[in-house]
Amino acid sequence: MTRETTPEIRTADKDDGPIVVWLRDDLRLDDNPALALAAETKRPIVPLVVLDEESDGVRALGGAHKWWLHHSLERFAASLRGIGSQLTLRRGKALDHVTQIVEETGATALFFNRRYDPASRAVDDAIEEALGGDVVVERFTANILHDPENVQTKTGGYYKVYTPFWKNVSQSEPRDPMDPPKGLKQPDGFPKSDDLADWNLLPSKPDWSGGFSDLWEPGEKTAHERFETFCDDLLEDYHNGRERPRDDATTRMSPHLRWGEISPYRLWHSARTYSNRRKTIPEEAIKTFLQELVWRDFNYHLLFHFGALATDNFNDRFDTFPWRSSKQDLTAWQKGLTGYPIVDAGMRQLWQKGWMHNRVRMIVGSFLTKDLLIDWRDGERWFWDTLVDGDIASNTSQWQWIGGSGADAQPFFRIFNPITQSERFDKKGAYIRQFVPELRDMPDKHIHAPWKAGRDVLEKAGVKLGETYPEPVVDHSDARDRALSAYDEVKG
């Protein structure tokens, strides 16, 4: 059942049996409806996390996901211990482990927050069915602001264009966030738990995550601290600052949201409160931030209604699109060796930090799907494996958006010029110099397209094209013509 406001729990007041709180992408104490409302019953609570990569259709985590999850679980377990509880870890099919834990503990209720992809929903439904009527199952809306079942167009369908979606849902404020529980009553005994180290989530031989900890510290506490810093220092210019890839001017909330370490309701109301208190915040800045939260919701609504966003074109005209297959070009893009500095900087940032600035995500996505004419699904899979914030709704729908096949998509014929994008958003090349150090001595004028520089400029900068830095894998002008010709075949 869907809960968007504080619900009346169906369990009888006289029932004092334990409640299993099954946690997934909601590793937080603050504004966690399943946990908070279970705590309000004053009954014993069994917090449970199951790493399920075995159920039909459930997508296995990428490598960067696992790095984040390991550290997030460590911190969440510590938070639970701080309020007198304990986290139980299990790995395998959720149907097996959740029903087993309910039986072992004598639980009479199972609480969890909703998920929206078809495979996860099927798992949730199967568990409720398996438990039968003897165990009360409560589901809550926790990780997006507006439940898909409660937002419809005037004709009863779902929104496929963002602007009317925003106009609809922005007419009312999301519910207030819930305070974290101050304590959780313990059961007579906690179930046996896996050892997190035995899950082997951290990379080794080699450990490619060395740069992650320079940028990230997973966990709920850090998420709240980062957002406070953002509101204090960056919200005022967010509508401009978020476009500059070299500056640390974005919220950097995406991985914390992906793992549920902070609630979108908390972000919404905290930003609102901050802007009301501090009158220097421009309306454009706060509106841009709130629209980003609702854009995330929009992606989840598409996932809920369409389902197969990771595999099927939302716009089926693209089912016959003549994508190229080139392992050489795909590898050059993945490694940041395309010869286009802004593209290469973004792809190297992704590998080193497990994250990429949003403006650059659009640039590299356009380059793959339009300059190289490689299927958006190849890009989506690479991002899924390498992003700490790889999100089952946003990653899939945004790749479809940039590839032209998605809902409210960037039209395929709008092809980003990587040179002009670089000149506009990284004018002095600071972002390029950070992640493509072999070009650090190039003059500002030439760093965006080094192959256009004279031999004397290249020699002075210590750059040998084809040796220290690659020649462009494709000519953008020719690639643009090729992409438009391919689009002519499907545009109708």
N, C-alpha and C positions, 0 to 999 in steps of 0.2 A: 504494500500500500504506500501511497505517496504522501509525504509530510512536508509541507512548506512553512508551517507555523508550529509552535509548540503543541504537540498532540496530547490527546488523552490516551494513555497507554491501555491496551485492551486487557492486559493481565489483571486478574482480580486482586484486590487489595490484600486479601488473606493469603495469597500465594507468596510464600517466602523462599521458593526454590531459586537456585542460582540462575543467572543470566549469562549466556555466552555472548560477548561482543566481538563480532568477527570484523577485523580491520583489514583494509586493503590499501587503497590510495588515499588514506586519511590518517596519517601517522602523527596525530596531534592530540593534545588535551583540550585546547581552546576551541570553542565553537564546533564541537564534534557531537552532533545530535545523538548518535547511537550511544556514545559513552556517557554524555551528560544526562540523558533521560533514563538510561539504565541506573546511573548513580542515584537519581532522585527516588527510585523505588526503595532504597536502603537495603536491597537484597545483595547477596554475594555476587561478585562480578568476575568473570573469567575472560580476560582479554586474549584474543587469538589472532595470529597471523599465519596464513597458509600460503606458501609459494607454490602456486599451481601453474605449471607449464605443460601439463599432460592432458588436460581436458580437451575434448574436441573443439577445434576452432580457436582456442585461447592462444594468443600470440606470445611466443617466448620473448623474454627480455633481451635487449641488446647489451653489449658489453659495458657501455657507459652507464646504462640503467643500473646494472648490478653493483657497480662501484658506489653509486649514490645510495642504493637501497641498503647496502651493508652498513654504511655510516649512519643513515637515518634510523635504522632499526636499533643500533647501539644507543643512540640518543633517546629514542622513544622509550626503550626499555628502562633507561635510567630515569626518565620522567615518571614512568609508572611506579617504579620503586620509591620515588620521592613522595607519592601519595598512598603508599602502603599496599601496592599491588605488584603483579608479576606478569610478564609477557610469556605466553606459550607460543613456540614456533613449531610449525610442521611443514614438511615439503612433500608434495605429491598432489593427487587429485583432491580438490576441495570437497567434493561430495563424500569421499571416504573419510577425510580427517574431521570435517565439521560435524558430521553425524556421529562419529566416534567420540569426539570431545563432549558433545551434548549427552551422549549415553553415559560416558565415564563419570561425568560430574553430576548427573541427575538433574541437569538444567531443564527448566520448564519454559524457557524463552530464549530466542535467538534474535539479537538486534544487529543490524548492519546498515550502512549507508549505501545508497543506490549506485549502480554502474549502468552504462548506457550502450555499450557495444553488444551486438547480438550474442556472441559466444558467452560473455560474462553473464548476461541476463538469463541465458539458458541454464547456466550452472546454478545461479541463484534460485531459479524456479524449480529446478530438479531437487535441490536441497530442501526447499519448503515442502515439496510433494513427498519426499522421502521421510520427513519428520512427522508428517501426518497431522492430525488435529490435536495430538497430545502436547505438542510444543508450539507456543505462540511465536510467530515470526513477524517482526516489525522492521519495516524498511523506511529510510528517511532520506530526504533531499538535503545534501550537505556540501557537495563539491562543485555545483554550479548554481547560479543565482535563480534560474527559472526552470522548472521541470518541463520537459518536452510535452508531457501529456496535458499540460495546462496552458499552452500557448498555441493558438490556432489563427489562421487567416480568417477573413470574413466568410469564406466559402467552406470552412472546416478543414482545410488542408494545413500543410506546414510551410513555413517561409523558406524560400529559396533565394531571396535577395535580402541583403543585410539591412539596408536603410529602413524599409518598412518594419522589419523585425525590431530594430532599435526603437522606432517610434512607438511600437506596441508596448514593449516591455518597460520602456523608460517612463511610462505614464504613472507608475507606482514604484515606491521604494521597496527593495528587498527586505526581508525580515531582519530584525536585530540579531546580532550574533549572541551566542550563549556563552556564559562564563565557564571556565574549566572546573571540573569537580575538584573539591579540596581533599577528598579522600575516597577510596573505593573499599567496600567491605570485602574481606577475603572469604573464599570458600573454605570448607574444611581442609581441603588439600588441592594444590594446583596440579594439573595434568603434567605428565612428563613432557619436556620440551627438547627439541633439537638444539644442538650447539650451533650458534650462528657461524662460527668458523668452519664447521663441517659443510656448510653450503658452498664454500669456495667461490664467493661472489667477487672477490678482489682479483685483479689480473696479476699473473706471475709468468715468468719465463716467456716473454719479457713483461715487465710491469710498464705498460704504456700510459699510465695515469699520472705520471709525475707532475704534470702541470695543472692538474685539476685542483689540488689543494691550494694552489696559489690564488685561485679565484673563488673557490667554493668551500663553505663549511656547512654540510647538511645539518638539518635539524630545525625544530620549531623555534627554539630560542634565537638562533641566528636569523631566521626568516623575519621575526618581529623586529629585531635590531636593525636589519638591513632596511626594512620598510620605514622605520622611524627616521633613519638617515636620509632615505629618499625624500620623505615628506619635508624634512628640515632643509635640505640642501638642493633638491633637484625638481620637486614638483612644480615650482613656480615657472620653470622654463621647459617643462616636459614636452610640450607640443613642438618645440624646436630641438631640444637636446637629444631626443630619442632618434633623430635622424643622423647623428654624428657618430660614426662607428668607433672612432678613437677615444671618445669621451666615455667615462663611466657615468652616463646620464640616463640610463634606463632603470626600471625598477629592479631588474634581475630577480623577479619573483617567479619566473616560469618554472624552474625546477622545484621550487618550494610548493607551488600550486600543483604541479604534476604529481608529487608524492603526498599531497594533502598535509604538508607541514604548516600551512597557513590557510585560512578560510577565505574564499572570495567575498563572503559577507563581511568579514572583519576588514578586508582591504577596502571595500566599498564605503563602509560607514566611517572608517578611520580617515580616509581621504576626504570625505564630505566634512567631517568634524574639523579637520585641520584647515581646510579651505575657508570654512565659515569663521573660524577663529582668527585666521591670518588673512586679512583683507587684501594683501598684495598678490594673492594667487589669482591669475587671470582666469576668467570663465573658460576660455579656450583650453587652458592647461588641464583643469579638472575634468572638463567634458571629454577631452582626448583620452585621459586615463580611464574614465568610466566606460567609454566606448570600447576600449581594449578589453575590459573584463566582459562586456556583453558580446564582443566578437568571439571570445572564447566560448561563451554559451552557444552562440550561433553554430559554431563548429560541432558542438555536442548534439545539438538538435538535428543537424544533418546526419550525424552518425547514427542517432537513435532511429530516424525515419528511413534513411537509405541503407544503412548497414555496412555494405561492402566497400567502404571508401578506400581501403588500402589496396584493393584488387580490381575494382570495376570502375570504368569511367562514369561519373555522374551524368555527363552528357554523352549519350551513346553514339553520337556522330563520330566521336573519336575512336570508336571501336575499329574503324578501318583506317585510322591515321597511319601514314607510312613512316613509323619510327625507324631510325637506323640502329644497327647493332654494331658497335665498335668497342671491343675490349680495350684497345689502346687509348682511345679518346676518353672512355669512362675512367680508366686508371689515372690518366693525366689529371682529370678533374678531381678525383678522389684524393690524390696526393698533392694537389696544389701546384701543378706543373703545366698549366695551360699556356703560359706566356702572357696572360692578362693579369697584371699585378693585383687588382682589386679582387678578382676571382680567387687567385692563389692565396692571397692574404686571408680571405674568409675560410677557405678550405683548410688552411693550416691552423687557424684559430680553432676551428672545430676539432681537429685532431689533438691539439695541445691542451685545450681547455674544456672540451666536451660541450661546447656552446658556441654560438655564432650570433653576432649582432643582427637584429631583425632586418634592417635595410640591406645588409649584405646577403642574408638568406634569399631575399628576392632577386638580387643580382646573380648569385650563383645558380639559383633555380632557373632563371630565364636563360642563362648561358647554357646549361645542360640541355634543356628542352627545346631551345630555339636555335642557338648557335651550333650546338652539336647534334641537335635533332634526336636526342636519346630519350627514351620513354621516362616519364615522370616517376614511374614505379621504381626504376633503378635508383633515382635520387632519394625517394622516400625510404627505401630499404637501407641506404647508406646512412641517412640521418637517423633512422630508428636505432641503428647499432652504435652510433657515435655521439648522439646527443644525451646529456644527462636529463634534459627536459623533454625527450621524445615522447609526445603525447598521442594517445590513440585516436583522438579526434583532430587536434590542431595540426599534427604532422601530416596526416593523410589529406585533410581537406585543403591545407595550404599548398601542398604539392599539386593537387588538382587545380587549385586556383591559379597558380603561376603557369601551369602547363596548359591552361585554357579549357580543360575538360570539366571543371568543377562548377558548383553553384555560385552565382554572382561572380564568375571568374574574370580574371584579367584577360581581356580578349587576346586571342593567340596572335593577332596581327600587331599588337603592341609589344614590341621587342626591345628590351633594355639594351642600350648601347653601353657596354662595360667601361668604355673610356670616358664618356660624358658623365656617367654615374659616378665614376671615381673622382673626376674633376669637381663635381658638384658637392659630393658628400665627404671627400677626403682631400680637400683642395691642396694642402701642403704635403700630402703623402705620409702623414704621421702614422696612420693605421697600417699602410703598406710597409713602412720601414720597420714597424714592430714585428710583423709576422713574415716579411720577406726581406731578411737582413742583407741578402746579397745585392739589394738595390738601395741600401741606405745612403750611399753617396751620390745617387742620381739627383740632379737638380729638380726642384719642384715642377718645373715646366715639362720635364720629360719622364718623370717617374710613372705616369699613368699609361704611357705607351712607349717603352724604351726602344722598341724596334724602329721608331720614327726618329730617334736621336741620331746625330751625326757620329761618325767614328771617333772623332776627337772627344766628344762628350762621353761616350761609352768607355773609352780608354781611361779618361780622367777619373771616372767613377769605378774603375776596376771591373767592368761588366763585359763579359764575352758572350754574346748571344749564341745559343746552341751549346755552350760549355758551362759557364757559371749560372746562366739563367736561360730558360728555353725560348726558342722562337715561338710565336703564336701558333697554336695547333690548327687554327682556322682564321681566315680573313673575315672580320665581322660583316663587312658589306656583302660579300659573297654568301656568307651563311644566312644573312637576313633574307636575301633573295630566294635561297633554297627553302627556307622555312615558310615563306609566304607561298611559294609554289606548292609545297606539300599541303598547306592549309587550304589552298584552292580545291584540292581533291575531296575535302570533307565539309566545307563550309555550307554547302547547300544553297 
